[in-house]
Amino acid sequence: MATCKPVLANAIVTINTWKESYIWVITADTIMMNENTSFPTLIIESPKFGYGTLTKLQYDCSAEITRSNGHVKIRFSMPDGPKKSVIKLIKIGVVIRDGPKSLSSIEGPPNRRDMTNNTSCDRVFVFGPHFPDKVDSIKVTLEFLIENEPSVRHLSPFDELEENPSNEGFSDYFMSKFLSDITILCDEKEIPAHKFILCKRSPVFRKMFQGNNLESAKNKVTIDDGYSTVSAMINWMYNGCTGDIDLQGAIDLYKLSDRYELHSLTRTCGKLIYAGIRVETALEIYLLGKVYQDKALVDKAVSVIIKNKEDVFADEKLCTEYFEKYPQFMHPFLTDKFQP
């Protein structure tokens, strides 16, 4: 979940939050439930908020077992949190098993929840008093709420806002001739628009209307893409949505939004394309990712191509066309050691 909001009317603060759950199973031939039994450190990897990339969030975790007055105590510790994140350990659960039999399980919040500033987070569980001297495994379930350090981006009056444009009250003016001062021409159709809104969203439109050029003088802009693609882009600029689009529509809109520097729309289309990578689409999306330097699309498409090479290259006519158009990107497929 990402939250974005204007600050002091000239900045945006973005905070990404997400929840993670982990299961840490401690196993051994024999786990002795005796005094001062310790276990090795656990390093956890967490998916990064976003798509296509991974990052490691390192935690040094440890558990220690002690027995006192017939009761077994397990202390679970996480001494260090990442420097630029707020990590809240919101739940810890412990299950002790002896073979298929679950001897006991307890869960609850940690004693200390805010793990910033290198503070430690401990949780002590007490079991007993009737526990055997040895067990087969101890499973620790951890649930975190992770919040990135807020990022602040200062804006000029025309900077594209990353929050949903529908919050700005422009939806009533979409496809409306009321106060329209610019017409977009595509596919022999006209789309009425408003310079201020186009300038607010797109640096390309901003430069276009600030200069002494034909579009600015005649108040008409011709875009050679299809009407459905152009209208979807304008819809996004007014309403923060594109309407229903299929995979090809997302690819066309990805290219158009990149041309007009609508970065949030490009990322949205990228996620739709990423989700649509299949055997039959992998080669086209691989080339799209290479042309637009989108590593996430390239990496996933390559993984599909390598696993299904014969099926991907079954259409000889299409492959020949791609080799002629993109020889620098297609040539690596001819080598035994593929390096995209």
Residue frames relative to the residue before (quaternion, step in Angstrom):
aa qw qx qy qz dx dy dz
M 1.0000 0.0000 0.0000 0.0000 0.00 0.00 0.00
A 0.0982 -0.7920 0.6011 0.0409 3.57 -0.86 0.98
T 0.1087 -0.7790 0.6139 0.0668 3.56 -0.94 0.84
C 0.0164 -0.7926 0.6084 -0.0356 3.56 -0.86 1.04
K 0.1183 0.7996 -0.5828 0.0834 3.57 -0.90 0.82
P 0.5368 -0.6153 0.4569 0.3528 3.59 -1.13 0.63
V 0.1377 -0.7673 0.6218 0.0746 3.56 -1.14 0.67
L 0.8456 -0.0171 -0.0340 0.5324 3.59 -0.75 1.09
A 0.5843 -0.6383 0.3300 0.3772 3.56 1.21 0.66
N 0.7767 0.3108 -0.1989 0.5104 3.62 1.15 0.04
A 0.7354 0.3134 -0.2330 0.5537 3.57 1.14 0.49
I 0.2355 -0.7370 0.6117 0.1649 3.53 -1.31 0.39
V 0.1645 -0.7521 0.6301 0.1014 3.53 -0.99 0.89
T 0.1096 -0.7983 0.5917 0.0263 3.57 -0.76 1.07
I 0.0184 -0.7808 0.6241 -0.0232 3.56 -0.84 1.04
N 0.1583 -0.7797 0.6012 0.0752 3.58 -0.74 1.07
T 0.0051 0.7906 -0.6121 0.0179 3.57 -0.85 0.96
W 0.1201 0.7806 -0.6099 0.0647 3.55 -1.09 0.66
K 0.4025 -0.7168 0.5290 0.2108 3.52 -1.24 0.52
E 0.1030 -0.7866 0.6081 0.0307 3.55 -1.05 0.86
S 0.0905 -0.7675 0.6311 0.0673 3.55 -1.13 0.69
Y 0.0620 -0.7971 0.6006 -0.0027 3.56 -0.98 0.88
I 0.1793 -0.7384 0.6354 0.1374 3.53 -1.25 0.51
W 0.1039 -0.7800 0.6170 0.0112 3.53 -0.73 1.12
V 0.0729 -0.8095 0.5826 0.0049 3.59 -0.43 1.21
I 0.1670 -0.7711 0.6110 0.0639 3.54 -0.72 1.13
T 0.0640 0.8086 -0.5795 0.0791 3.57 -0.54 1.15
A 0.0779 0.7571 -0.6471 0.0444 3.52 -1.29 0.49
D 0.6580 -0.4693 0.3759 0.4533 3.54 -1.25 0.21
T 0.7786 -0.0471 0.0500 0.6238 3.53 1.05 -0.81
I 0.1227 -0.7530 0.6421 0.0750 3.55 -0.83 1.01
M 0.2393 -0.7948 0.5467 0.1105 3.53 -0.41 1.25
M 0.2814 -0.7674 0.5568 0.1480 3.55 -0.74 1.07
N 0.3495 0.7399 -0.4877 0.3041 3.55 0.83 1.07
E 0.7288 -0.4246 0.3002 0.4454 3.53 -1.29 0.02
N 0.8831 0.1027 -0.0807 0.4506 3.53 -1.27 0.76
T 0.3115 0.7135 -0.5534 0.2962 3.57 0.93 0.89
S 0.0733 -0.8267 0.5578 -0.0024 3.62 -0.56 1.17
F 0.2578 -0.7609 0.5793 0.1378 3.56 -1.28 0.42
P 0.5933 -0.6181 0.3777 0.3511 3.60 -1.09 0.62
T 0.6675 -0.5157 0.3838 0.3757 3.51 -1.37 0.34
L 0.2455 -0.7466 0.6020 0.1409 3.56 -1.19 0.67
I 0.1337 -0.7643 0.6266 0.0733 3.59 -0.94 0.95
I 0.1717 -0.8087 0.5601 0.0529 3.57 -0.67 1.13
E 0.1970 -0.7455 0.6230 0.1310 3.57 -1.09 0.79
S 0.1392 -0.8063 0.5729 0.0477 3.55 -0.93 0.95
P 0.4776 -0.6369 0.5025 0.3372 3.63 -0.98 0.70
K 0.4457 -0.6811 0.5167 0.2654 3.53 -1.08 0.77
F 0.5216 -0.6017 0.4874 0.3581 3.57 -1.09 0.65
G 0.5954 0.5150 -0.3905 0.4773 3.58 -0.62 1.09
Y 0.4058 -0.6934 0.5100 0.3071 3.58 -1.01 -0.64
G 0.8217 0.3517 -0.2209 0.3903 3.47 -1.30 0.51
T 0.7706 0.2710 -0.1779 0.5488 3.59 1.16 -0.27
L 0.2266 -0.7590 0.5933 0.1437 3.56 -1.25 0.41
T 0.0622 -0.7673 0.6356 0.0587 3.50 -1.17 0.54
K 0.4015 -0.7045 0.5291 0.2500 3.56 -1.17 0.51
L 0.1179 -0.7245 0.6737 0.0857 3.51 -1.02 0.89
Q 0.2174 -0.8353 0.4977 0.0857 3.54 -0.28 1.28
Y 0.0147 0.7699 -0.6373 0.0291 3.54 -0.91 0.98
D 0.2477 -0.7299 0.6148 0.1670 3.56 -0.96 0.82
C 0.0062 -0.8218 0.5663 -0.0618 3.54 -0.26 1.31
S 0.0444 0.7929 -0.6072 0.0254 3.58 -1.06 0.66
A 0.1600 -0.7658 0.6153 0.0972 3.53 -1.27 0.47
E 0.0827 -0.7914 0.6053 0.0224 3.55 -1.08 0.75
I 0.2093 -0.7797 0.5828 0.0928 3.55 -0.96 0.94
T 0.0393 0.7671 -0.6402 0.0109 3.54 -1.04 0.82
R 0.2204 -0.7494 0.6083 0.1408 3.56 -1.23 0.54
S 0.0954 0.7937 -0.5901 0.1130 3.52 -0.84 1.04
N 0.8497 -0.0160 -0.0305 0.5261 3.57 -0.85 1.04
G 0.7337 -0.4384 0.2295 0.4657 3.57 1.00 0.88
H 0.6526 0.4872 -0.3165 0.4864 3.61 1.24 -0.24
V 0.3096 -0.7203 0.5906 0.1912 3.55 -1.20 0.67
K 0.1048 -0.7863 0.6077 0.0397 3.58 -0.90 0.98
I 0.0901 -0.7688 0.6313 0.0484 3.56 -0.96 0.89
R 0.1203 -0.7805 0.6116 0.0476 3.56 -0.74 1.10
F 0.1286 -0.7841 0.6063 0.0334 3.55 -0.77 1.12
S 0.0513 -0.8323 0.5511 -0.0294 3.60 -0.72 1.08
M 0.0436 -0.7445 0.6651 0.0393 3.55 -1.25 0.66
P 0.1945 -0.8638 0.4514 0.1111 3.59 0.11 1.23
D 0.8301 0.1872 -0.0596 0.5218 3.62 0.91 -0.83
G 0.1834 -0.7660 0.6072 0.1046 3.55 -0.96 0.92
P 0.6471 -0.5091 0.3830 0.4188 3.60 -1.22 0.38
K 0.5821 -0.6392 0.3837 0.3246 3.55 -1.02 0.84
K 0.8088 0.3028 -0.1330 0.4863 3.60 0.90 -0.90
S 0.6639 0.4424 -0.3318 0.5035 3.57 1.05 0.63
V 0.3241 -0.6742 0.6159 0.2473 3.50 -1.31 0.37
I 0.0797 -0.8074 0.5845 -0.0126 3.55 -0.57 1.21
K 0.0527 -0.7913 0.6091 0.0066 3.54 -0.63 1.12
L 0.2281 -0.7484 0.6105 0.1233 3.55 -0.68 1.14
I 0.1196 -0.8641 0.4881 0.0292 3.55 -0.13 1.28
K 0.8120 0.0436 -0.0429 0.5804 3.60 1.17 -0.25
I 0.0428 -0.7532 0.6551 0.0422 3.56 -1.15 0.72
G 0.0333 -0.7872 0.6154 0.0222 3.55 -0.98 0.83
V 0.1239 -0.7871 0.6018 0.0533 3.58 -1.05 0.75
V 0.0360 -0.7719 0.6348 0.0021 3.57 -0.94 0.97
I 0.1423 -0.7776 0.6093 0.0621 3.57 -0.81 1.00
R 0.0678 -0.8161 0.5738 -0.0107 3.57 -0.76 1.10
D 0.1224 -0.7312 0.6652 0.0887 3.50 -1.27 0.63
G 0.7797 -0.1090 0.0209 0.6162 3.56 0.00 1.33
P 0.7958 -0.2511 0.1860 0.5186 3.62 -0.93 -0.79
K 0.6122 0.5861 -0.3344 0.4122 3.56 1.24 -0.31
S 0.2861 -0.7294 0.5963 0.1746 3.56 -0.95 0.95
L 0.3026 -0.7868 0.5129 0.1623 3.55 -0.52 1.19
S 0.7842 -0.1835 0.1522 0.5728 3.56 0.96 -0.83
S 0.0272 -0.7826 0.6209 0.0359 3.58 -1.21 0.44
I 0.0088 -0.7712 0.6356 -0.0337 3.53 -1.08 0.85
E 0.0411 0.7804 -0.6236 -0.0189 3.58 -1.15 0.58
G 0.1933 0.7794 -0.5790 0.1411 3.53 -1.21 0.51
P 0.6547 -0.5057 0.3657 0.4264 3.60 -1.25 0.09
P 0.5454 -0.6009 0.4604 0.3599 3.60 -1.19 0.42
N 0.6195 -0.5491 0.4035 0.3897 3.53 -1.26 0.26
R 0.7713 0.1359 -0.0790 0.6168 3.58 1.12 -0.72
R 0.2550 -0.8322 0.4811 0.1045 3.57 -0.66 1.10
D 0.7226 0.4123 -0.2646 0.4877 3.60 0.93 -0.75
M 0.1351 -0.8447 0.5169 0.0320 3.56 -0.41 1.24
T 0.3767 0.7144 -0.5080 0.2994 3.60 1.02 0.72
N 0.8039 0.3183 -0.2237 0.4498 3.53 -1.39 0.16
N 0.6135 -0.6117 0.3347 0.3707 3.56 1.07 0.86
T 0.3508 0.7085 -0.5346 0.2985 3.57 1.05 0.66
S 0.4260 -0.6941 0.5121 0.2728 3.56 -1.22 0.38
C 0.2228 -0.7523 0.6080 0.1211 3.51 -1.25 0.52
D 0.0177 -0.8222 0.5670 -0.0464 3.57 -0.42 1.23
R 0.0087 -0.7581 0.6507 0.0425 3.51 -1.29 0.46
V 0.1603 -0.7900 0.5886 0.0614 3.55 -0.78 1.06
F 0.1106 -0.7738 0.6221 0.0450 3.55 -0.88 1.02
V 0.1681 -0.7839 0.5926 0.0773 3.55 -0.95 0.89
F 0.0554 -0.7873 0.6138 -0.0174 3.57 -0.80 1.13
G 0.5358 0.6543 -0.4448 0.2950 3.52 -1.18 0.32
P 0.5948 0.0652 -0.6923 -0.4034 1.37 -2.41 -0.64
H 0.6431 0.5523 -0.3316 0.4141 3.63 1.19 -0.22
F 0.2456 0.7631 -0.5512 0.2314 3.56 0.22 1.30
P 0.4868 -0.6506 0.4842 0.3245 3.60 -1.06 0.70
D 0.6280 -0.5543 0.3976 0.3745 3.54 -1.29 0.23
K 0.7968 0.1261 -0.0788 0.5857 3.60 1.20 -0.39
V 0.1027 -0.7697 0.6283 0.0479 3.56 -1.24 0.62
D 0.5800 -0.6165 0.4171 0.3309 3.57 -1.28 0.26
S 0.8222 -0.0813 0.0933 0.5555 3.62 0.85 -0.85
I 0.1698 -0.7289 0.6518 0.1226 3.47 -1.35 0.44
K 0.1254 -0.8010 0.5842 0.0367 3.58 -0.68 1.11
V 0.1088 -0.7844 0.6098 0.0331 3.55 -0.78 1.09
T 0.1376 -0.7857 0.6007 0.0542 3.59 -0.71 1.08
L 0.1098 -0.8087 0.5779 0.0078 3.56 -0.74 1.13
E 0.0449 -0.7815 0.6213 0.0362 3.58 -1.00 0.77
F 0.0918 -0.8176 0.5684 -0.0041 3.56 -0.67 1.20
L 0.1875 -0.6862 0.6768 0.1895 3.50 -1.36 0.34
I 0.1216 -0.8185 0.5614 0.0089 3.57 -0.54 1.25
E 0.0253 -0.7984 0.6010 -0.0281 3.57 -0.83 1.02
N 0.3843 -0.7359 0.5096 0.2260 3.56 -0.61 1.12
E 0.5810 -0.5395 0.4682 0.3899 3.53 -1.26 0.45
P 0.5147 -0.6611 0.4304 0.3357 3.63 -0.77 0.94
S 0.2013 -0.7529 0.6140 0.1246 3.55 -1.05 0.83
V 0.1964 -0.7899 0.5765 0.0719 3.56 -0.88 0.97
R 0.0177 -0.7799 0.6256 -0.0031 3.56 -0.87 0.97
H 0.2985 -0.7639 0.5498 0.1586 3.57 -0.65 1.14
L 0.2713 -0.8058 0.5197 0.0840 3.52 -0.96 0.96
S 0.3588 -0.6302 0.6255 0.2877 3.49 -1.32 0.41
P 0.6998 -0.4809 0.2906 0.4411 3.64 -1.13 0.31
F 0.7588 0.3833 -0.2075 0.4840 3.60 1.10 -0.62
D 0.3914 0.7427 -0.4823 0.2500 3.60 1.21 0.01
E 0.5170 -0.6308 0.4863 0.3135 3.54 -1.13 0.74
L 0.3109 -0.7511 0.5552 0.1757 3.56 -0.77 1.06
E 0.4173 -0.7369 0.4803 0.2283 3.54 -0.95 0.90
E 0.5909 0.5450 -0.4113 0.4296 3.61 1.12 -0.24
N 0.7072 -0.4697 0.3133 0.4255 3.54 -1.28 0.30
P 0.4401 -0.7186 0.4647 0.2719 3.62 -0.64 1.03
S 0.5446 0.6314 -0.4093 0.3703 3.62 1.14 -0.43
N 0.6032 0.5762 -0.3587 0.4189 3.58 1.20 -0.42
E 0.6702 0.5412 -0.2910 0.4162 3.59 1.22 -0.30
G 0.5485 -0.6844 0.3718 0.3040 3.60 1.21 0.23
F 0.4759 0.6836 -0.4395 0.3363 3.60 1.14 0.50
S 0.4562 0.7318 -0.4372 0.2555 3.61 1.20 -0.28
D 0.6318 0.5543 -0.3425 0.4198 3.61 1.05 -0.68
Y 0.6947 0.4814 -0.2691 0.4617 3.58 1.20 -0.47
F 0.4642 0.6828 -0.4478 0.3432 3.60 1.28 -0.07
M 0.8412 0.0272 -0.0938 0.5318 3.58 -0.80 1.11
S 0.5178 0.6345 -0.4131 0.3983 3.59 1.20 0.45
K 0.3788 -0.7211 0.5353 0.2235 3.58 -1.02 0.81
F 0.4772 0.6712 -0.4436 0.3536 3.59 1.24 -0.15
L 0.8433 -0.0085 -0.0729 0.5325 3.57 -0.67 1.21
S 0.3620 0.7337 -0.5006 0.2830 3.62 1.22 0.29
D 0.0586 -0.8186 0.5714 0.0043 3.57 -0.90 0.95
I 0.7372 0.2642 -0.2055 0.5869 3.59 1.28 0.33
T 0.1721 -0.7731 0.6033 0.0933 3.59 -1.07 0.74
I 0.2221 -0.7597 0.5999 0.1169 3.56 -0.92 0.97
L 0.1757 -0.7966 0.5754 0.0583 3.56 -0.76 1.10
C 0.2271 0.7468 -0.6042 0.1605 3.57 -0.92 0.96
D 0.8422 0.0669 -0.0843 0.5284 3.55 -1.01 0.86
E 0.6163 -0.5754 0.3239 0.4292 3.58 1.08 0.81
K 0.5886 0.5150 -0.3898 0.4863 3.56 1.17 0.65
E 0.3334 -0.7453 0.5497 0.1764 3.54 -1.26 0.50
I 0.1093 -0.7597 0.6382 0.0596 3.54 -1.10 0.81
P 0.2938 -0.7554 0.5543 0.1889 3.62 -0.55 1.09
A 0.0212 0.8102 -0.5829 0.0574 3.58 -0.93 0.86
H 0.3887 -0.7046 0.5582 0.2023 3.53 -1.39 0.08
K 0.4973 -0.7048 0.4190 0.2836 3.56 -0.62 1.18
F 0.6443 0.5471 -0.3459 0.4074 3.57 0.88 -0.90
I 0.6809 0.4842 -0.2941 0.4641 3.59 0.91 -0.92
L 0.6509 0.5062 -0.3188 0.4675 3.59 0.95 -0.84
C 0.6584 0.4986 -0.3067 0.4730 3.59 1.00 -0.81
K 0.6318 0.5478 -0.3328 0.4359 3.58 1.01 -0.77
R 0.7301 0.4342 -0.2357 0.4722 3.56 1.02 -0.79
S 0.8406 0.2148 -0.0405 0.4956 3.55 0.78 -1.06
P 0.4154 -0.6993 0.5259 0.2486 3.61 -0.78 1.00
V 0.6047 0.5669 -0.3564 0.4311 3.59 1.11 -0.62
F 0.6637 0.4679 -0.2979 0.5018 3.59 0.92 -0.86
R 0.6140 0.5650 -0.3495 0.4262 3.57 1.01 -0.78
K 0.6818 0.4671 -0.2850 0.4856 3.59 0.88 -0.92
M 0.6264 0.5624 -0.3315 0.4259 3.54 1.04 -0.82
F 0.7560 0.3999 -0.2180 0.4702 3.59 0.82 -0.97
Q 0.6216 0.5343 -0.3503 0.4533 3.58 1.20 -0.32
G 0.6776 0.4961 -0.2866 0.4611 3.59 1.20 -0.45
N 0.5032 -0.6173 0.5098 0.3253 3.53 -1.34 0.20
N 0.3078 0.7564 -0.5181 0.2542 3.56 0.40 1.22
L 0.7443 -0.4390 0.2788 0.4190 3.52 -1.33 0.21
E 0.6488 0.5326 -0.3230 0.4372 3.59 0.95 -0.88
S 0.6766 0.4926 -0.2890 0.4648 3.54 0.95 -0.91
A 0.6764 0.5051 -0.2948 0.4478 3.57 0.98 -0.81
K 0.7654 0.3583 -0.1907 0.4993 3.60 0.90 -0.91
N 0.3384 -0.7611 0.4842 0.2679 3.61 1.28 -0.22
K 0.6068 0.4889 -0.3794 0.4988 3.53 1.04 0.88
V 0.0961 -0.7793 0.6185 0.0297 3.57 -1.01 0.89
T 0.1908 -0.7780 0.5902 0.0998 3.57 -0.80 1.01
I 0.0591 -0.7697 0.6356 0.0032 3.57 -0.86 1.04
D 0.3770 -0.7879 0.4531 0.1784 3.56 -0.64 1.16
D 0.5183 0.6314 -0.4312 0.3832 3.62 1.22 -0.03
G 0.6802 -0.5005 0.3552 0.4008 3.55 -1.33 0.24
Y 0.6427 -0.5566 0.3699 0.3746 3.54 -1.19 0.63
S 0.6624 0.5168 -0.3252 0.4341 3.61 0.88 -0.88
T 0.6571 0.5047 -0.3107 0.4658 3.59 1.03 -0.76
V 0.6761 0.4871 -0.2945 0.4678 3.58 0.90 -0.94
S 0.6708 0.4912 -0.3111 0.4603 3.59 0.89 -0.88
A 0.6133 0.5354 -0.3501 0.4633 3.61 1.11 -0.62
M 0.6442 0.5066 -0.3222 0.4738 3.59 1.01 -0.77
I 0.6653 0.4863 -0.3080 0.4754 3.61 0.90 -0.86
N 0.5979 0.5603 -0.3478 0.4556 3.57 1.07 -0.74
W 0.6496 0.5144 -0.3091 0.4668 3.57 0.96 -0.88
M 0.6708 0.5213 -0.3011 0.4332 3.57 0.93 -0.89
Y 0.7176 0.4110 -0.2419 0.5076 3.58 1.14 -0.61
N 0.8361 0.2635 -0.0596 0.4775 3.56 0.85 -1.04
G 0.4433 -0.6971 0.4663 0.3164 3.61 1.16 -0.36
C 0.7087 0.3451 -0.2693 0.5533 3.60 1.21 0.40
T 0.3886 -0.7396 0.5091 0.2068 3.55 -1.23 0.41
G 0.4619 -0.6106 0.4899 0.4170 3.57 1.17 -0.41
D 0.6934 -0.4579 0.3391 0.4410 3.57 -1.28 -0.08
I 0.0800 0.7781 -0.6195 0.0662 3.58 -0.82 1.03
D 0.3751 -0.7065 0.5522 0.2350 3.54 -1.13 0.73
L 0.7605 -0.3713 0.2494 0.4708 3.59 -1.28 -0.08
Q 0.6661 0.4861 -0.3167 0.4688 3.61 0.88 -0.86
G 0.6258 0.5329 -0.3310 0.4635 3.56 1.06 -0.72
A 0.6411 0.5159 -0.3163 0.4720 3.57 1.05 -0.78
I 0.6414 0.5157 -0.3248 0.4661 3.61 1.03 -0.78
D 0.6636 0.4977 -0.3047 0.4681 3.59 0.92 -0.89
L 0.6828 0.4800 -0.2828 0.4726 3.57 0.98 -0.86
Y 0.5684 0.5813 -0.3638 0.4546 3.58 1.16 -0.62
K 0.6872 0.4784 -0.2768 0.4714 3.59 0.89 -0.96
L 0.6829 0.4894 -0.2926 0.4567 3.58 0.90 -0.93
S 0.6695 0.4949 -0.3109 0.4584 3.61 0.91 -0.85
D 0.6091 0.5318 -0.3531 0.4706 3.58 1.11 -0.60
R 0.6428 0.5345 -0.3232 0.4435 3.58 0.98 -0.83
Y 0.7548 0.3468 -0.1917 0.5228 3.59 1.05 -0.76
E 0.4562 -0.7407 0.4026 0.2850 3.57 1.32 0.40
L 0.3351 0.6912 -0.5470 0.3328 3.55 0.92 1.00
H 0.1628 -0.8714 0.4530 0.0950 3.54 0.47 1.25
S 0.6528 0.5077 -0.3393 0.4483 3.61 0.94 -0.74
L 0.6372 0.5053 -0.3224 0.4844 3.60 1.07 -0.68
T 0.6233 0.5339 -0.3392 0.4598 3.60 1.01 -0.77
R 0.6582 0.4984 -0.3144 0.4685 3.61 0.95 -0.83
T 0.6374 0.5268 -0.3292 0.4559 3.58 0.99 -0.81
C 0.6651 0.4810 -0.2998 0.4862 3.58 0.94 -0.87
G 0.6121 0.5652 -0.3429 0.4339 3.58 1.06 -0.76
K 0.6521 0.5086 -0.3150 0.4657 3.57 1.00 -0.78
L 0.6393 0.5084 -0.3274 0.4750 3.60 1.02 -0.76
I 0.6560 0.4991 -0.3094 0.4742 3.59 0.96 -0.84
Y 0.6244 0.5502 -0.3300 0.4454 3.57 0.97 -0.88
A 0.6867 0.4776 -0.2779 0.4724 3.57 0.98 -0.87
G 0.7105 0.4689 -0.2576 0.4571 3.59 1.20 -0.44
I 0.4156 0.7086 -0.4795 0.3085 3.59 1.22 0.25
R 0.0883 0.7680 -0.6221 0.1242 3.55 -0.66 1.21
V 0.7310 -0.3856 0.3020 0.4750 3.58 -1.29 0.00
E 0.7314 0.4473 -0.2479 0.4512 3.57 0.86 -0.96
T 0.7421 0.3787 -0.2273 0.5042 3.63 1.18 -0.32
A 0.4680 0.7375 -0.4198 0.2467 3.59 1.22 -0.39
L 0.6822 0.4980 -0.3106 0.4361 3.61 0.86 -0.91
E 0.6547 0.5056 -0.3150 0.4654 3.59 0.92 -0.86
I 0.6953 0.4608 -0.2845 0.4725 3.59 0.91 -0.87
Y 0.5678 0.5693 -0.3779 0.4590 3.59 1.14 -0.57
L 0.6875 0.4698 -0.2805 0.4775 3.59 0.87 -0.94
L 0.6054 0.5448 -0.3453 0.4663 3.57 1.07 -0.72
G 0.6775 0.4960 -0.2867 0.4612 3.57 0.90 -0.92
K 0.6444 0.5137 -0.3232 0.4651 3.58 1.04 -0.75
V 0.6640 0.5101 -0.3081 0.4516 3.59 0.89 -0.92
Y 0.7806 0.3180 -0.1611 0.5134 3.59 0.93 -0.92
Q 0.4334 -0.7387 0.4335 0.2803 3.58 1.28 0.32
D 0.3567 0.7068 -0.5129 0.3318 3.54 0.92 1.00
K 0.2823 -0.8179 0.4803 0.1437 3.56 -0.01 1.33
A 0.6142 0.5631 -0.3589 0.4205 3.59 1.00 -0.73
L 0.6728 0.4790 -0.2950 0.4804 3.59 0.91 -0.89
V 0.6490 0.5249 -0.3241 0.4453 3.59 0.93 -0.87
D 0.6837 0.5104 -0.3020 0.4252 3.58 0.79 -1.01
K 0.6983 0.4548 -0.2945 0.4678 3.59 0.85 -0.90
A 0.6439 0.5236 -0.3289 0.4506 3.58 0.97 -0.83
V 0.6416 0.5238 -0.3260 0.4557 3.59 0.96 -0.82
S 0.6437 0.5249 -0.3346 0.4452 3.59 0.94 -0.80
V 0.6543 0.4892 -0.3094 0.4867 3.59 1.06 -0.73
I 0.6478 0.5308 -0.3199 0.4431 3.60 0.96 -0.87
I 0.6696 0.5126 -0.3092 0.4397 3.58 0.85 -0.93
K 0.6970 0.4703 -0.2751 0.4661 3.59 0.99 -0.80
N 0.7995 0.2285 -0.0966 0.5471 3.59 1.14 -0.57
K 0.0808 0.8696 -0.4853 0.0409 3.56 1.08 0.78
E 0.6671 0.5103 -0.3216 0.4372 3.62 0.84 -0.89
D 0.6841 0.4783 -0.2873 0.4698 3.59 0.92 -0.88
V 0.6413 0.5406 -0.3261 0.4360 3.58 0.99 -0.85
F 0.7766 0.3331 -0.1655 0.5084 3.59 0.95 -0.90
A 0.3294 0.7743 -0.4855 0.2372 3.61 1.19 0.41
D 0.6854 0.4415 -0.2785 0.5076 3.62 1.06 -0.67
E 0.2533 -0.8189 0.4989 0.1276 3.59 0.01 1.31
K 0.6374 0.5375 -0.3372 0.4371 3.59 0.97 -0.79
L 0.6748 0.4857 -0.2920 0.4727 3.57 0.91 -0.92
C 0.6532 0.5176 -0.3137 0.4550 3.58 0.96 -0.85
T 0.6298 0.5248 -0.3299 0.4680 3.58 1.03 -0.78
E 0.6344 0.5277 -0.3197 0.4656 3.56 1.01 -0.82
Y 0.6736 0.4866 -0.2971 0.4704 3.58 0.94 -0.87
F 0.6379 0.5257 -0.3289 0.4567 3.61 1.01 -0.78
E 0.6683 0.4903 -0.3033 0.4700 3.60 1.02 -0.74
K 0.7194 0.4507 -0.2472 0.4672 3.57 1.00 -0.82
Y 0.8092 0.1398 -0.0428 0.5691 3.59 1.00 -0.84
P 0.0097 -0.8490 0.5280 0.0165 3.64 0.66 0.98
Q 0.6527 0.5373 -0.3300 0.4199 3.61 0.98 -0.79
F 0.7108 0.4289 -0.2561 0.4952 3.58 1.13 -0.59
M 0.6959 0.4709 -0.2738 0.4680 3.60 1.11 -0.60
H 0.5428 0.6605 -0.3954 0.3358 3.60 1.10 -0.59
P 0.6313 0.5539 -0.3728 0.3946 3.67 0.87 -0.73
F 0.6012 0.5755 -0.3707 0.4122 3.61 1.12 -0.51
L 0.6241 0.5577 -0.3394 0.4293 3.60 1.21 -0.38
T 0.6438 0.5235 -0.3201 0.4573 3.58 1.23 -0.35
D 0.5821 -0.5875 0.4342 0.3569 3.56 -1.21 0.51
K 0.7425 0.3001 -0.1772 0.5721 3.56 1.04 -0.81
F 0.2260 -0.8238 0.5098 0.1018 3.52 -0.07 1.34
Q 0.0517 0.7718 -0.6298 0.0710 3.57 -0.79 1.09
P 0.1864 -0.8215 0.5245 0.1239 3.64 0.03 1.20
